[in-house]
Amino acid sequence: MKLGTDTMKPIYIQIAEWIETQIVAGSLGSDGRVYSQYQLAEMFTINPATAAKGLTALADEGILYKKRGLGMFVTPHAVAIIMRKRRDKRLKQLVLELVLEAQRLNVQESELAAMIVEARSSLEGGV
């Protein structure tokens, strides 16, 4: 596996986001054990301390919890926490960027809304 080297995001943030994606996708379930810092370091060829920083960030957000001597585990409400976080931060930022670009291109609100509806329809249709 490879992390994005073309991004300005620190590696530990990329690790945390990758784990979040695994949780949301169901690959890591509630109360399930998460990869250790050493497993993550080997998987992504990074320093174990960097991997540990990503795990700690998720623990600080209540997404993971630590069992002494056993490792990190997914909290029961992890998916809800991640969804709320992504909606409140990531999605709002994407919408802001979309609206700014639409303004630069002189795209009217109704036309932009129609594009969004069309995009959702194409996703629901399996395209």
C-alpha positions, 0 to 999 in steps of 0.5 A: 500500500502507498500513501499520497506523496503528492498531498500536503497532509501529514503522513499520520493524518493519512494513516488516520484517514485510511483507518477511518475508511476501513471502519466505515467500509466495515473492514474494522468493526465495533470493538475489533482490534486495529492494526498495531503501529508496527503493522501499519509501519510495515504496511506503509513503509513508515516510521512506527512512531508516525503510525502511532501518532495516527492511532493516537489521533483517532483515540483522542477523537473517541474513534479508537480505545486502548486495551492495555497490553492488547492494542487499539480497538474500534469504539462502538460509536466509531462510524457515527463519529467518523460520519459526523466528522466527515460531514462537518469538515470534509463535505462542507469544505468540498461544497465550499470549493464547488460553490466558489468554482461555480461562481468563477464559471458563472454557473447559476445555483439552479444549474449547479443543483441540477448537476448535483442531482444528475451526479447522484442519479448516475451513482444510484444507476451504477454508473 
